[in-house]
């Protein structure tokens, strides 16, 4: 990403409607995780999201959760995991590609787009998981390194 790309982005706080959407999506994600992996909400982490995604992709039964339910649900869960474990905050953003929900790390200004992240995998028909954990681990390591460089303890 270039500096120009960052400069062209606008961020603003979530509206009540956005908060409701994310809360509803989180609930759907938790139900999908319970359905596919018998997981309680407190037991859901990145590796569990990978397991659920892979199981959903291989599920030939109908009815099953729709693509939109899976994407919004697992994407919301990923964003909330990053918020709870690493301090990311949900925000709205607008750039040359459109508007969307993003999770922003307040200290580093790193941005992830959890729902778009999942949409790309579904659109590309990726059948294997592993990408939730890989993203989480990469970001956790970068936050740890950044904290170490600044003399603060990492929290990964």
Secondary structure as GFF3:
##gff-version 3
##sequence-region A 1 156
A	DSSP	alpha_helix	3	7	.	.	.	ID=ss1
A	DSSP	beta_strand	10	12	.	.	.	ID=ss2
A	DSSP	alpha_helix	16	37	.	.	.	ID=ss3
A	DSSP	three_ten_helix	41	43	.	.	.	ID=ss4
A	DSSP	alpha_helix	46	58	.	.	.	ID=ss5
A	DSSP	alpha_helix	67	86	.	.	.	ID=ss6
A	DSSP	beta_strand	88	95	.	.	.	ID=ss7
A	DSSP	beta_strand	98	105	.	.	.	ID=ss8
A	DSSP	beta_strand	111	112	.	.	.	ID=ss9
A	DSSP	alpha_helix	114	123	.	.	.	ID=ss10
A	DSSP	alpha_helix	131	149	.	.	.	ID=ss11
###
